Amino acid sequence: MATLIERFFTERLIRQRHVSPHTVASYRDTFRLLFRFVQKRLHKSPEKLELPDLDAALISAFLDDMEECRAIGVRTRNLRLTAIRSFFHFVAFEEPTHSRLIQRVLAIPGKRGAKGIVSFLNHDEIDALLATPDRSTWIGRRDYTLLLLAVQTGLRLSELTALNRDDVHLGRGAHVRCFGKGRKERCTPLTAHATFTLKAWLKELPRSNEPALFPNVHGGRLSADAVQYLLHKYVRQASADSPTLMRKRVSPHVLRHSAAMELLQAGVDCSVIALWLGHESVETTQIYLHAHLAMKEAALAKVSTLCKGQSIRYRAQGRLLTFLDSL
C-alpha cells in the first residue's frame, strides 16, 4: 500500500496529470484521515497495510465516521470519496488481480445533498459595503479597491490574492488577467470606475519588492484569512446603513455571486457570464437563474390563466399503485 500511495501522488497526480498544489493537498488530507481511521479500526500502521485491507465496507465505514464524528457535509464527503476513487482508478491498472475489490470500491455512490439558492448582495447592499472603508488611509484605499474589484469582476478569493500589479492592464480594453480554477487563464474587463480606482491605487508606492496587487501592511501578499477578516469587519460596519446585511452570511464567494447577479440583471447571456466567471460549463451558471426572483416573476406574469377542464370521474387504484403513492 505504501508503494502504491507514493506512486499515485508522484507519478499519477504530479508527473502525469500535473494537478494543482490545491488538489494534491486535498487528496493528501483525505488519505491522512483514512489511514488514521484504519489504524484505529484494524490496529495496523499505514506502512503495514495491504490493498485488500481497504475494501468497500471499510471505505464506507470511514465516510460514515467522517459524517458522524467530524460533522462534515455531503459536499466534503463526496470530495473525500472522489480522492479515494481516483486512487483506485490508478490501482486498477497497477494491480489488475484485485479488480473485484477495486470495482466494489468504485461502485460506492456519492451522496446527493440539498442545493440551496445562492446568496448575493443587492445593489443597495453593495453600495453600503463599498462606502465603509476609510479612503483617507492607505489600508482603506487598499480595501476599497479590493472590494470593488471583487464585486465588479467576480474573481475567486484565490484569484484576488494571487493578482500582481502586472496583471492589471489599464489602457484601451482595460482588464485584469488571472489564472483561475483548473489553471485556466482568463481576462476580465473593467468598468470605467474600476479602471479609475485601480489607476489611483497603482500610483501608491509599493511597501516592498513584492509584486502583489493587494499587499498587507508589511508588504507581503494578503492571505485568504486576512481578506475574510476585513470583509466581515466592513459588513458589520455597513449593517448600520443596510440592516439586511445582518441577515446574510457574507463571504468573498458571495461577492462573486453578486457580480454574476449584476450581470444577469443587466441582461447578459448566461454563456457570457460563464466565460466571465471562468466556469467549466454553462450549467454551473444556471444557479443564478434560480436565484433571480424578478426573472421568475416576469415569467409568471406571461402565464395565462388556466382554464377549467372537464371534471374527471374518480376511479380507485389498485393496491400496488396505492402503496407506491403512499411512499
C-alpha positions, -999 to +999 in steps of 0.1 A: +000+000+000+028+025+009+044+020-026+011+024-044+003+056-025+037+071-032+034+063-069-001+076-070+010+110-058+043+113-075+036+096-108-001+099-115-011+132-099+021+153-101+040+140-131+013+126-154-018+147-147+001+177-134-026+186-110-026+218-090-010+220-055-045+225-041-056+191-055-025+174-041-032+189-007-068+179-007-060+143-017-032+142+009-056+152+037-081+125+026-056+097+029-042+111+062-077+108+076-083+074+060-051+059+074-058+072+109-092+057+108-079+024+095-052+023+122-079+026+149-102+001+132-076-026+122-048-018+146-023-017+117+001+010+109-002+026+074+032+011+064+018-025+071-014-021+052-022-043+022-046-034-006-072-060+004-074-042+038-091-012+020-123-029+009-156-013+001-170-019+036-141-002+053-142+028+029-180+032+036-174+030+073-147+057+070-171+080+051-199+074+077-174+081+105-164+114+089-200+124+088-208+114+124-176+123+143-163+152+122-197+165+112-187+170+076-213+179+050-224+160+019-201+181-003-170+173+018-179+136+020-181+134-018-148+152-021-131+126+001-148+099-020-135+114-052-099+113-039-103+076-030-119+068-063-090+085-082-066+063-063-085+031-071-087+040-108-049+042-107-047+009-088-069-008-114-040-006-139-013-014-114-030-043-096-055-059-121-056-091-100-076-071-074-102-060-099-131-074-079-122-054-048-115-023-069-148-024-087-167-026-054-149+004-041-156+024-073-193+014-070-197+033-037-222+061-047-218+097-038-245+113-017-270+138-030-274+169-008-298+198-007-289+226-030-299+260-016-304+292-035-271+312-038-267+342-016-259+375-031-259+412-023-283+436-040-272+470-054-280+489-022-261+465-001-231+466-024-231+505-022-233+503+016-204+479+017-182+500-006-189+531+013-175+517+045-137+517+040-119+549+051-102+560+019-082+587+037-059+559+049-037+535+029-055+504+043-089+520+035-079+527-001-065+492-005-096+476+009-120+497-011-101+488-043-101+451-034-138+450-026-147+470-058-126+447-079-142+416-063-178+428-068-171+440-104-151+411-117-164+382-097-129+368-092-124+339-067-107+346-034-076+327-045-075+347-078-078+380-060-050+373-036-028+360-064-031+391-085+001+410-092+005+446-103+015+435-138-018+416-141-037+449-144-039+465-179-055+499-178-051+511-215-077+505-241-097+475-233-089+477-195-089+443-179-073+420-153-056+388-162-056+358-139-051+320-137-083+305-123-095+271-113-081+243-134-052+265-144-073+283-170-061+318-179-088+344-185-092+382-189-120+401-171-129+436-184-130+465-160-156+493-158-146+529-161-149+534-123-129+503-115-102+515-140-100+549-124-098+534-089-070+510-100-051+537-117-051+557-084-041+526-064-012+517-087+002+551-081+006+543-044+043+535-037+047+497-030+058+489+005+083+462-006+096+445-037+066+421-035+046+423-068+012+416-051-015+440-062-030+439-027-002+437-001-005+436+037+009+463+060+043+446+059+044+445+021+037+407+018+008+391+000-026+393+016-038+359+029-072+344+024-079+347+061-070+384+060-094+391+032-122+372+050-115+392+082-116+426+066-148+417+047-165+407+079-154+439+095-168+460+068-200+440+066-206+447+104-200+484+099-222+486+067-251+469+085-258+502+102-269+517+069-281+485+053-298+463+080-305+435+055-268+427+056-272+414+092-294+386+079-268+374+053-236+354+057-213+374+035-181+357+023-158+365-005-176+340-027-209+359-020-192+389-037-186+366-067-223+356-067-232+393-065-211+401-096-229+373-115-263+386-105-254+421-115-245+408-150-277+387-152-299+416-142-282+437-169-294+412-195-261+395-201-264+360-215-256+330-193-229+318-217-211+351-214-214+351-176-199+316-176-169+329-196-167+359-173-165+338-141-144+310-156-170+283-152-162+250-169-198+245-181-227+269-187-248+245-165-229+258-134-241+293-142-278+282-142-278+285-104-281+323-108-313+319-128-328+300-099-319+329-076-332+356-099-367+362-084-375+391-107-370+370-138-393+343-124-420+370-116-417+383-152-422+347-165-452+343-142-468+374-155-468+360-190-486+328-180-523+329-190-549+319-165-555+282-165-588+272-180-610+248-160-611+214-176-638+189-176-643+171-144-629+135-143-647+107-126-627+092-098-616+056-102-600+037-073-564+025-079-551-010-073-533-019-041-498-017-057-503+018-070-518+029-037-488+016-019-464+034-042-483+067-038-480+064-001-442+063-001 
